[in-house]
Amino acid sequence: MRNGKEIKFNSKYPSIEDLRNRAKQRIPRFAFEYLDGGCNEEVNLLKNTSEIRDVELKPKYLNAGPESSLKTELFGHEYDAPFGIAPVGLQGLMWPNASQILAKAAFEHNIPFILSTVTTCSIEKASELTEGRAWFQLYHPSENSVRDDIISRAQAAECPVLVLLCDVPTFGFRPKEIKNGLSMPPKMTVNNILQILGKPRWAFETLMHGQPNFETLKPYMPKNLNLKHLGLFMDKLFSKRMPEEKIAPIRDLWKGKLVLKGVATEEDAERAVKLGLDGIIVSNHGGRQLDAGESTIKPLTRIAEKYGDQITVMMDSGIRSGPDVARTLASGAKFTFMGRSFMYGAAALGRQGGDHTISLLKTQLQQVMHQIGCERTSDFPDYLVDR
């Protein structure tokens, strides 16, 4: 129930795969492949989801059958579900106004929305839409003055959580993006223009909302950059590695909760604990950075077992459904995030996409909880099949 009304979703699209297929029909191929693709041979992109689905749950049918609740407390706030919207760059490229659509839907459903530094909505706008509940993910700038100003803006916008990104020391090698002209520096090809002409609704919406821009970064960008110089600017703006000496001063600056995203090993989890961070998001950037790495569910299990009582352990990358959320929580995560799933929804259904996708995932997860007899989201580990 939400606002006294039963939560419903569009029955034409009862799965994330249905939304993915519809999104593929509605947006230009270069935009879909930017959203959907991974790096190199996309091995880890596929492993992320397939290995989550190796996790099995055991039902307890002779339990009394308590009422199941999706409500989950995280950093002092009770959310209505144990999942949130992960940061995604260039959301407005994939569907115009997508950041705003998803931020508003997240607020209405009382789940967290994380705004990326390099997406197409400003910190201030996301805060307005969520009444100060949006989280902010920081790509670390090369200049401390820019870093400090962005952090100051996030604090002024009342963002409760700052998320530091640590898993992009280099631009990922993504063959589809290179072919489509979406690597750095970006370029618009004749083929891309033809693709746009073939998707008139996307083109019309883009015309209505304007060309997508890096809204949060506008104050730091020289005016009238062409595409070549934009690539050089973006490369110069960010200091891609996130060693401990860069995290410590941010811990001193930031007054809210501080989370490290991109943790993939026990060693980095231990460092996060020692640095006094509030949480970590186990992630491999959705399989977009290191094809030769592990899927996320494997390190999550080890990290949660070793450090779950010392720091809040969360996960993204590869989660595509309510049952996937259940499997991930059973494996030790306290909370989960999804990026592609919500972007498929926005691209497939426009303004209704955020509401539909959240409602769908809530319904799927609630069904799993009822089926296995799980009362609270924190109880999921009790239903994990031992291996």
PLY file of the C-alpha trace (Angstrom):
ply
format ascii 1.0
element vertex 387
property float x
property float y
property float z
element edge 386
property int vertex1
property int vertex2
end_header
0.00 0.00 0.00
1.16 3.55 -0.68
-0.81 6.67 0.23
-3.77 4.40 0.95
-3.74 2.91 -2.54
-2.78 -0.56 -3.71
0.56 -0.63 -5.51
0.04 -1.65 -9.13
2.23 -1.95 -12.19
1.54 -2.12 -15.93
0.65 -5.77 -16.61
2.03 -5.50 -20.17
5.54 -5.38 -18.67
5.59 -7.82 -15.73
9.37 -8.32 -15.71
12.55 -6.27 -16.04
13.32 -8.23 -19.21
10.05 -6.98 -20.71
11.10 -3.42 -19.87
14.52 -4.03 -21.39
12.97 -5.27 -24.64
10.63 -2.28 -24.80
13.47 0.13 -24.07
15.47 -1.38 -26.91
12.58 -0.63 -29.27
12.15 2.97 -28.09
15.63 4.49 -27.98
18.50 4.80 -30.48
20.86 1.85 -30.58
23.84 3.92 -29.36
21.86 4.95 -26.25
20.64 1.41 -25.58
24.10 -0.09 -25.95
25.54 2.56 -23.62
22.99 1.46 -21.01
23.03 -2.26 -21.65
26.67 -2.99 -22.43
29.74 -3.94 -20.44
33.47 -3.86 -21.07
35.64 -6.04 -23.28
33.85 -9.33 -24.01
31.10 -8.65 -21.43
31.92 -11.80 -19.49
31.52 -10.19 -16.08
28.34 -8.40 -17.15
26.73 -11.81 -17.66
28.34 -13.43 -14.60
26.98 -10.74 -12.31
23.39 -11.85 -12.77
23.92 -15.54 -13.47
25.96 -16.10 -10.31
23.45 -14.23 -8.15
20.90 -16.72 -9.48
23.02 -19.64 -8.28
21.96 -18.61 -4.77
19.04 -20.67 -3.48
16.51 -20.00 -0.73
14.76 -22.56 1.45
11.06 -22.10 2.29
9.73 -22.84 5.75
6.17 -23.83 4.97
5.19 -25.01 8.45
5.95 -21.65 10.02
2.96 -19.74 11.37
3.04 -17.49 8.30
3.71 -14.05 9.77
3.00 -10.86 7.90
6.00 -9.91 5.77
7.30 -6.34 5.67
9.65 -4.80 3.11
10.49 -1.90 5.44
14.24 -1.62 6.05
16.15 0.78 8.28
19.31 2.23 6.79
21.41 5.02 8.29
18.64 6.05 10.64
15.87 6.23 8.02
13.19 3.59 7.51
12.77 2.92 3.80
9.76 1.15 2.31
11.90 -1.47 0.54
15.46 -2.84 0.82
16.51 -1.52 -2.58
17.34 1.82 -4.14
18.28 3.43 -7.44
22.01 3.26 -8.18
23.91 6.18 -9.74
23.99 6.09 -13.54
25.85 8.52 -15.76
24.22 10.33 -18.68
20.70 9.24 -17.75
19.15 11.91 -19.96
20.91 10.44 -22.99
19.05 7.16 -22.57
15.69 8.78 -21.87
15.13 12.54 -21.61
14.52 13.72 -18.04
15.22 10.20 -16.72
17.06 11.45 -13.62
14.11 13.58 -12.58
11.60 10.80 -13.32
13.49 8.33 -11.15
14.28 10.77 -8.35
10.61 11.71 -8.02
9.47 8.07 -8.10
12.06 7.10 -5.48
10.83 9.85 -3.17
7.18 8.87 -3.61
7.99 5.22 -2.87
10.37 6.10 -0.01
13.47 4.41 -1.40
16.92 6.00 -1.87
17.95 7.62 -5.15
21.68 8.16 -5.75
22.59 10.99 -8.12
25.80 10.57 -10.12
28.25 13.45 -10.58
28.19 12.76 -14.32
24.49 12.43 -14.93
22.13 14.99 -16.44
20.46 16.45 -13.34
21.98 18.86 -10.83
22.40 18.20 -7.12
20.02 21.04 -6.39
17.25 19.73 -8.67
17.50 16.20 -7.28
17.27 17.61 -3.77
14.21 19.65 -4.69
12.43 16.60 -6.14
13.22 14.42 -3.12
12.89 17.07 -0.39
16.52 16.60 0.56
16.50 12.78 0.55
18.66 12.17 -2.56
22.10 10.65 -1.98
25.03 12.01 -4.00
27.83 10.02 -5.62
31.13 11.87 -6.02
33.62 11.31 -8.80
36.72 12.73 -7.11
37.88 15.98 -8.80
41.57 16.62 -9.42
41.36 20.04 -7.78
40.54 20.20 -4.07
38.71 23.49 -4.57
36.24 21.80 -6.95
35.91 18.84 -4.60
35.17 21.11 -1.66
32.64 23.15 -3.63
30.72 20.10 -4.81
30.67 18.69 -1.28
29.47 22.05 0.03
26.65 22.05 -2.53
25.65 18.51 -1.55
25.56 19.53 2.12
23.54 22.64 1.31
21.11 20.41 -0.62
20.75 18.29 2.55
21.92 15.07 0.91
22.00 12.58 3.81
24.63 10.29 2.28
27.76 10.98 0.22
28.94 8.05 -1.90
32.61 7.99 -2.96
33.38 6.11 -6.16
36.59 4.05 -6.09
36.31 1.60 -9.00
37.02 3.84 -12.01
40.81 4.35 -12.00
40.63 4.24 -15.81
37.91 4.58 -18.43
36.54 1.10 -19.12
37.35 -0.39 -22.52
33.88 -0.76 -24.02
33.92 -1.74 -27.70
30.26 -0.84 -28.32
30.76 2.70 -27.00
33.89 3.11 -29.09
32.02 2.05 -32.25
29.11 4.34 -31.37
31.29 7.38 -30.71
30.46 7.52 -26.99
34.01 7.08 -25.73
36.06 10.13 -24.70
36.17 12.39 -26.62
32.61 11.70 -27.84
31.57 12.24 -31.44
28.28 12.18 -33.34
28.40 9.89 -36.36
26.15 9.74 -39.40
24.96 6.35 -38.19
23.94 7.84 -34.84
21.95 10.56 -36.61
20.12 7.93 -38.66
19.32 6.02 -35.47
17.83 9.18 -33.94
15.62 9.71 -36.99
14.32 6.17 -36.52
13.15 6.89 -32.95
10.85 9.92 -33.30
9.42 9.78 -29.75
12.90 9.83 -28.21
13.91 12.65 -30.57
10.78 14.67 -29.71
11.29 14.24 -25.96
14.94 15.23 -26.30
13.93 18.33 -28.22
11.38 19.20 -25.52
13.79 18.76 -22.61
16.92 19.97 -24.37
20.25 18.33 -25.11
21.51 16.40 -22.05
24.34 18.08 -20.15
26.45 17.39 -17.08
24.29 19.71 -14.97
26.19 19.37 -11.69
29.49 20.14 -13.43
28.29 23.22 -15.35
29.82 25.76 -12.90
33.27 24.26 -13.48
33.12 23.87 -17.27
34.41 26.44 -19.79
31.61 27.75 -21.98
30.99 26.57 -25.55
33.03 23.37 -25.34
32.99 21.28 -28.51
32.91 17.50 -28.17
36.67 17.09 -28.49
37.41 19.64 -25.79
34.66 18.19 -23.59
36.55 14.89 -23.56
39.79 16.63 -22.62
38.03 18.61 -19.89
36.41 15.52 -18.35
39.72 13.66 -18.41
41.45 16.58 -16.68
38.66 17.28 -14.17
38.70 13.95 -12.35
41.44 12.31 -10.32
40.46 8.75 -11.02
42.14 6.82 -8.21
40.75 6.96 -4.68
43.58 6.07 -2.27
43.17 6.41 1.49
44.80 9.86 1.60
41.97 11.24 -0.58
39.23 9.71 1.56
40.46 10.98 4.92
39.95 14.73 4.24
36.47 14.03 2.83
35.62 12.19 6.05
36.57 15.40 7.89
34.57 17.63 5.51
31.37 15.62 5.23
28.95 15.80 8.14
26.54 13.09 6.97
26.93 9.39 6.29
29.87 8.43 4.07
29.82 5.35 1.83
32.50 3.85 -0.44
31.17 2.35 -3.69
33.13 -0.13 -5.78
34.57 -2.33 -3.04
35.42 -5.76 -4.43
37.86 -7.28 -1.91
38.18 -7.93 1.79
41.32 -5.77 1.83
39.46 -2.65 0.66
36.56 -3.41 3.02
38.99 -3.53 5.94
40.47 -0.18 4.90
36.99 1.35 4.73
36.34 0.17 8.30
39.62 1.66 9.52
38.86 4.98 7.79
35.65 5.27 9.78
33.25 5.04 6.84
29.62 4.29 7.52
29.03 1.87 4.67
30.36 0.17 1.55
28.66 -0.85 -1.67
30.17 -4.03 -3.07
30.16 -3.37 -6.82
32.05 -3.93 -10.04
30.45 -0.95 -11.79
27.88 -3.15 -13.47
30.53 -5.15 -15.32
31.69 -2.01 -17.13
35.27 -1.78 -15.84
37.02 -5.15 -15.29
35.91 -8.11 -17.35
38.50 -10.40 -15.71
37.18 -9.73 -12.18
34.74 -11.60 -9.96
31.01 -11.15 -10.07
29.70 -9.10 -7.15
27.91 -11.84 -5.20
31.13 -13.74 -4.44
33.07 -10.99 -2.65
29.83 -9.78 -1.05
29.43 -13.10 0.76
32.99 -13.02 2.10
32.93 -9.32 3.01
29.55 -9.49 4.75
30.63 -12.49 6.81
33.89 -10.82 7.91
32.88 -7.15 8.26
29.08 -7.06 8.34
29.06 -6.35 12.08
31.53 -3.45 11.69
30.17 -1.54 8.69
26.95 -1.45 6.66
27.50 -3.74 3.65
25.38 -3.12 0.54
25.62 -4.33 -3.06
24.86 -3.36 -6.65
25.72 -4.84 -10.09
23.77 -7.74 -11.58
20.57 -7.41 -9.54
17.62 -7.44 -11.94
14.53 -8.60 -10.04
12.80 -9.00 -6.70
14.11 -12.58 -6.33
17.62 -11.25 -7.08
17.20 -8.74 -4.24
16.14 -11.61 -1.96
19.16 -13.71 -2.96
21.51 -10.79 -2.34
20.06 -10.01 1.10
20.25 -13.70 2.00
23.94 -13.63 1.04
24.65 -10.92 3.61
23.86 -7.53 2.07
21.91 -5.13 4.29
20.62 -3.20 1.26
20.75 -3.37 -2.53
20.87 -0.98 -5.48
19.99 -1.33 -9.15
20.87 0.94 -12.07
19.97 -0.72 -15.37
16.64 -2.09 -14.15
15.33 1.40 -13.40
16.77 2.89 -16.57
15.04 0.19 -18.64
11.81 1.26 -16.94
12.32 4.95 -17.70
13.30 4.26 -21.32
10.38 1.86 -21.81
7.60 3.86 -20.15
8.82 7.44 -19.82
7.18 9.32 -16.93
5.52 6.13 -15.65
8.75 4.13 -15.77
10.02 4.84 -12.27
6.73 4.15 -10.53
6.15 0.99 -12.58
9.61 -0.48 -11.94
9.57 0.18 -8.19
6.04 -1.25 -7.89
7.05 -4.33 -9.89
10.13 -5.00 -7.77
8.21 -4.50 -4.52
5.55 -6.95 -5.69
8.11 -9.56 -6.72
10.05 -9.28 -3.47
6.93 -9.37 -1.33
5.86 -12.59 -3.07
9.21 -14.24 -2.28
8.93 -13.24 1.38
5.40 -14.64 1.65
6.42 -17.82 -0.15
9.36 -18.69 2.10
7.81 -17.36 5.32
10.27 -14.50 5.83
8.92 -11.78 8.14
11.63 -9.06 7.91
14.23 -8.28 5.25
16.94 -8.75 7.88
15.79 -12.39 8.26
16.72 -13.43 4.71
20.06 -15.03 5.72
18.03 -17.57 7.76
16.53 -18.82 4.48
19.81 -19.30 2.59
20.50 -22.83 1.36
23.92 -23.82 2.72
26.47 -24.84 0.13
0 1
1 2
2 3
3 4
4 5
5 6
6 7
7 8
8 9
9 10
10 11
11 12
12 13
13 14
14 15
15 16
16 17
17 18
18 19
19 20
20 21
21 22
22 23
23 24
24 25
25 26
26 27
27 28
28 29
29 30
30 31
31 32
32 33
33 34
34 35
35 36
36 37
37 38
38 39
39 40
40 41
41 42
42 43
43 44
44 45
45 46
46 47
47 48
48 49
49 50
50 51
51 52
52 53
53 54
54 55
55 56
56 57
57 58
58 59
59 60
60 61
61 62
62 63
63 64
64 65
65 66
66 67
67 68
68 69
69 70
70 71
71 72
72 73
73 74
74 75
75 76
76 77
77 78
78 79
79 80
80 81
81 82
82 83
83 84
84 85
85 86
86 87
87 88
88 89
89 90
90 91
91 92
92 93
93 94
94 95
95 96
96 97
97 98
98 99
99 100
100 101
101 102
102 103
103 104
104 105
105 106
106 107
107 108
108 109
109 110
110 111
111 112
112 113
113 114
114 115
115 116
116 117
117 118
118 119
119 120
120 121
121 122
122 123
123 124
124 125
125 126
126 127
127 128
128 129
129 130
130 131
131 132
132 133
133 134
134 135
135 136
136 137
137 138
138 139
139 140
140 141
141 142
142 143
143 144
144 145
145 146
146 147
147 148
148 149
149 150
150 151
151 152
152 153
153 154
154 155
155 156
156 157
157 158
158 159
159 160
160 161
161 162
162 163
163 164
164 165
165 166
166 167
167 168
168 169
169 170
170 171
171 172
172 173
173 174
174 175
175 176
176 177
177 178
178 179
179 180
180 181
181 182
182 183
183 184
184 185
185 186
186 187
187 188
188 189
189 190
190 191
191 192
192 193
193 194
194 195
195 196
196 197
197 198
198 199
199 200
200 201
201 202
202 203
203 204
204 205
205 206
206 207
207 208
208 209
209 210
210 211
211 212
212 213
213 214
214 215
215 216
216 217
217 218
218 219
219 220
220 221
221 222
222 223
223 224
224 225
225 226
226 227
227 228
228 229
229 230
230 231
231 232
232 233
233 234
234 235
235 236
236 237
237 238
238 239
239 240
240 241
241 242
242 243
243 244
244 245
245 246
246 247
247 248
248 249
249 250
250 251
251 252
252 253
253 254
254 255
255 256
256 257
257 258
258 259
259 260
260 261
261 262
262 263
263 264
264 265
265 266
266 267
267 268
268 269
269 270
270 271
271 272
272 273
273 274
274 275
275 276
276 277
277 278
278 279
279 280
280 281
281 282
282 283
283 284
284 285
285 286
286 287
287 288
288 289
289 290
290 291
291 292
292 293
293 294
294 295
295 296
296 297
297 298
298 299
299 300
300 301
301 302
302 303
303 304
304 305
305 306
306 307
307 308
308 309
309 310
310 311
311 312
312 313
313 314
314 315
315 316
316 317
317 318
318 319
319 320
320 321
321 322
322 323
323 324
324 325
325 326
326 327
327 328
328 329
329 330
330 331
331 332
332 333
333 334
334 335
335 336
336 337
337 338
338 339
339 340
340 341
341 342
342 343
343 344
344 345
345 346
346 347
347 348
348 349
349 350
350 351
351 352
352 353
353 354
354 355
355 356
356 357
357 358
358 359
359 360
360 361
361 362
362 363
363 364
364 365
365 366
366 367
367 368
368 369
369 370
370 371
371 372
372 373
373 374
374 375
375 376
376 377
377 378
378 379
379 380
380 381
381 382
382 383
383 384
384 385
385 386
